[in-house]
Amino acid sequence: MKRMHVHISVDDLQASIRFYSTMFGADPTVVKPDYAKWMLDDPRVNFAISQRGAAVGLNHLGIQVECGEELAEMNTRLQQLETQVKEEMGTACCYAKSDKYWVTDPSGIAWEAYHTLDNVPMFGGDEQHDSNCCVPVVMMPMSKKKAASGCC
């Protein structure tokens, strides 16, 4: 079974933890000095927030799978898209070791499909890789897009 993943960069971690804990009616399952994650079943989502130098707002979206076979299925789908697919096997990010594939949608939003293999003690596995954790530089939009209007 797959789980939706949403990662948001925040400026005030404690205020955001209080906000989302109240909104979800649940405390985070993981809390670190710069990161928190809720593994919710209703709605079925892996929702994470962090303070790792990214601009405040949506960091990336993803699909978390439960096994290697589901990840292979997701990779097959991603390979059919008209976009670059970046593979990261055994990568350490967000206090976890995972196999993952990254794509960028037509609007420049980064998506990851991933299978978590284990927990790791640091955000990016080691100090020298922390700043590059999450969205690979190659997947980031080439430029910031201006909003056409204030309407949704």
Buried (B, 14 or more C-beta within 10 A) or exposed (E): EBBBBBBBBBEEBEEBBEEBBEEBEBEBEBEBEBBBBBBBEEEEBBBBBBBBEBEEEEBBBBBBBEEEEBBEBBBEEBEEEEBEBBEBEEBBBBBBBBBBBBBBEEEEBBBBBBBBBEEBEBBBBEEEBBEEBBBBEEBEEEEEEEEEEEEE
